[in-house]
């Protein structure tokens, strides 16, 4: 399966972005999907994940600010990011099974 992220960009602190992850087929509808991020010089870390049924979990630093959702009919997962902070700057990747997207850059800066 191919995964394509979109929606990244440059925003000011406190702003919002919505990332999308489009899968090439329907196989991801039977997998837990996740969002990861990797900042320069740091290891890739799990931002959060969503089960087939829509249950989510998040790392502590994004709880209350980020929301993951999925639309299995569209083979797409979303990451709504609000109240963004400079420390959220990273390349964001989506994951399904053993497949990864190419990443989308998110930069938070004034």
Buried (B, 14 or more C-beta within 10 A) or exposed (E): BEBBBEBBEEBEEEBEBBBBBBBEEEEBBEBBBBBBBBBEEEEBEEBBBBEEEEEBEBBEEBEEBBBBEBEBEEBBBBBBBBEBBEEBBBBBBBBBBEBBBEBBEBBBEE
